[in-house]
Amino acid sequence: MPFANFKVPEKTLTPKQKEEIVTRTTELYVEIYGERARNNTMVLVEEVADGGWGISGNVLTLAILGEATSTGTTGTTGTSGA
């Protein structure tokens, strides 16, 4: 069974964006494995509490991410692990 697990900062994605992650990830697996993968693909979008994750030994918060996104980054915020 294809499985993808996305961990994203809490409250950074709308329900519509989460739906898009699920839909597009499923379509990617179908593209790779064929139509047989559609009914068995599991996509999990987990929200991590503010301050519950970090990069390079630094804890990240929504305040820090807000500063980073206000300097020109566009699109959805998050990390993925598949």
C-alpha positions, 0 to 999 in steps of 0.5 A: 500500500503506498503511504505518504506522511506530511508533517506541517506546522499547525494552522498553516494549511486550510482544509482545501490545501490539505485536500489538495495534498491528499489528491495530488499525492494520490495522483502521483502514486497512481502515475507511478504504480498505475490505477491499482494504487488509487484504492490503496493509497494512504496520505496522512497530513499531520499538524505539528504543534507550534515550536514542536519541530526545527531545522539545523538544531533550531526550534521553529515557531509560527512567528519565525516562519511568518518572518520567513514568509513575509520576505518573499516566500510564497505558496504553502508552508510545510515539510513532507516525508513520504 
